C-alpha cells in the first residue's frame, strides 16, 4: 500500500472516530437537557406550599420558583392584558396578601379582543389562590395595545402597580382558573439544570473527538515526512561517491 493510501486510511479512521464521539457527546448533552426538563416537571407536580413561608417581606426568597403555592388574601380591582404571540390574552390581576404586598396572578386566558372578566365581589373580600409560582419573564419587543404587556415583566409592572410586589407571579392551576370562569393558562416552567455529570461527559466526548482527529492528522503528516526523508536519503545515497552507477 502506498504512503498516500495509508495516510488517507489513517485520516478516514480519525474522522469516523471523531464523528462517533461527537454523536455520543450530543447524546449526553440531550440527556442533560431531558433531566433538567424532568426536574422542572417534578417540581411543578409537588404538593402546594404556603407562599408566605418562602417569599418574605424583607425581599429574601426560598426555593420556591417553579413550585405550586397557595396564598390567602383578596383580589384588587387592578388587572391588565398580557398578549401572547399566539393571540391569546392572559388576564393578570393584582392579589393583595395579608401583609399588603401585591402578588400578580395570571387567572387564565381569553381570546384576543375579548374584554377582561372582572373579579367577583366575593373574591375582592377574601380569596385563596393556588398555582405555579414563576419568576419575572423576559422582555419582549413586540408592539401591543396601550395598557397591555407582551410578557409578565415585574420591573415594568412595578411602574404601574405602586404597591410592593412579590418577586414572582402565580399562574393559577386548571381548577382555580376554571373556578374564575376562564380557560387555564399554560405556564412556561423555569429552565432547570440536569446532572452536571452528563454535561461533563458531553464535553469530554467532544474533547476526545478533537484529540482523535488531531492525532490522525498528525500521524498522517508524520508518515508523509518519513517517506519524504526516506526518498531524500535514497537520493543522497545514490549520488554519494563510490555508489554504483
N, C-alpha and C positions, 0 to 999 in steps of 0.2 A: 504494500500500500504506500502510495506517495505521501510525502510530508504534508502536502496541501490537503489531501483527503483526510489524513489523521487530524489535522488542525480543525477542519470542518466538523469532524465527528466529535471532537472534544467540545467545541463551541456549542454544537447542537445539544449535546448531553447537558451542558451547563444551562442552556436556555430552557430545556424541558424541566430540569430540577428546579430552576428558579420559578417557572410557571406553576409547578405543583405547590411550592412553598407560598407563593402569592395567594393561590386559591385557599390554602389552609389558613393563611392569615386573615383573609376576608371572611372565612367561616367563623374564626374565633371572634372577629370584630362583630359579626352578626349575633353571635351568642351573647356578647357583651350588651348589645342593644336590646335583645329579647329579654335578657334577665332584668334590665332596667325597666322595661315596659311591664314585665310581670310583677316587679316590685311595686311599681306605681299602682297597678290594678289591685294588688293585695292590700295596699294601704287604704285605697278607696273603699274596699269591701269590709274594713274593720267596723266594729260596733261604734256608734256615735259617742263622742266625748264632749264634756261641757266646754264650750269655747272660752269662757271666762277663766278657766283653770290654766289655760295655755297662752292667752293673749292678755297681758296685764296692762293696767292703766299707765304704768311708767314707761311703756314702749317696748319692754322686753317680751320676747315671744318664744314659746317652746316648740317642740317637734309636732307641728300641727298641720302644716301645709300638705294638701293632698289627702287629708283625712276628713271623715264625716264628723260634723259637730252639731250640737244643739245649743240654742241660746234663747233666753226669755227677754221680753221687752214689749215694745209697741212699734207699729209702723207709723212713720211720719207721712204727712201729705206732700212728699217730695219724691218725684221719680222722673226718669228720663229714658230715652230710647238708645239702645246700643245696636247699631245697624251692621249686620254681618255681610260678608261678601256674597253670600247666597241669597240675600234679600230678606232673610228673617230678621226680626227685631226682638232683641232681648229686653225685657222690662226690668229696669234697675230701680229699686226702691230703697229709700233710707229707712233703716230699722234702728230705733234708739234702744240701747241697752240700759240696764238699771243705773249704771254709773254715769250716764249722759253721753257716752261715746256713741258714734253712729257706725253701724255695720251696713255696708252696701249689700243688698240682696238681689240676686237675679231670680225673680219669681217665676219666670217662664218666658215663652216666646209667643209673638203674634206675627201675622203676615204684614208685609210692608203696606203702608197706607192705612193700617188699622189703628184706631185710637187706643192709647194705653188704658187698660182697665183700671179703675180706681180701687183703692184698698177699702175693704168693708169697714164700717164704723166700729164693729166689734174688734177688728184687728188693730184699729187705731187706739184702742183702750188697753188691750192685752193680747199678746200673741206669743207663739213659740215657733222658731224657725229650725229646720233640720235639713242639712245638705252638706255639700263639699266645700271646705274652706280652701281658697286659692289665693296665690299672690297676685299683685298687680300685673296686668297684662302689658305686653309691649305696645308701643305706639304704632299707629298706622297712618299713612299719608293719604288715605282715601278721603275724598270730599263727601261729607254727609250734610244733611239738613241742619240748619241752625238749631241749637239746643239739643242736638243729638251727638253721640260719640261713635267712633269706629271701633273702639275697644274699651274695656273696663280699665282705664288708666287712672290709678288712685291720685297721683300728684295733680293731674288735670281735674279730677273730680273735687279735690280739696279746694279748688278755687271757686267752686260753685256751692258746695255744701260746707259751710264755715265751721261746723262743729268738729271736734276731734274725731278723726276717722280711725277705724281699726286698720292694722297693716295687712289687710286682705279682705276678700269679699266671699260671700256664700252663694253658691248656686243650689237652689232648692232641689231636693230629690224628687223623684217622679210623683210619689203620693202627695207630698206637700204642694207641688206645682199644680196638680190636678185639683187639689182642695181649693186652690185660688182660682180655679176655672181656666187655667192656662195649660198650653202644651209644654211639657218639660223641656228645658234647655239641655243640650248636650255639653257637659263641661270638658275642657281640654286639660288632661291630667298633667301635673308638673313633670318635667323630664327627670327621670331617676337614673343613677349610675348603676350599671351592672357590676359584676365581680371584676375588680381590677386585675385579678389573676388572668382572666380571659383577655383583657385588654393588653396585658403584658405579653401573653402568648402570641397575640396577633402581631405586635411589634417585633417580637423575637423571630417569628417566621419570615417577616419581611427583611430583617437583617440577614438571616440565613440565605434568603434568595439573592440579595445583593452580593453576599460573600461568594456564593456558588457561581454566579455569573462572572464576578471579578476573577475568581480563581481559574475558571475555564478560559477566559481571555488571556490571563497571564501565562497559563500552561501552553496555549496555542502560540503565543508570542515567543515564549522560550524555545519551543520546538523549531520555530522558524529561524531564530537566531542561531541555534545549534547547527541547523542544516546549512545556513549561510557560512558559519565558521568552518564547518567540515569541508565545504566546497572551496573556501579560500585556502585552507590548509593543503588541500589536494593540488590546487594550482601552484602554490609555493613549492610544494614537494616536487612537482613535475618540472618546474623551472630551476630547481637547485642544481649547482654544478655537480657533475658526475651522475646526474639522473639519466636513466635510459631514454634515448631519443627514438 
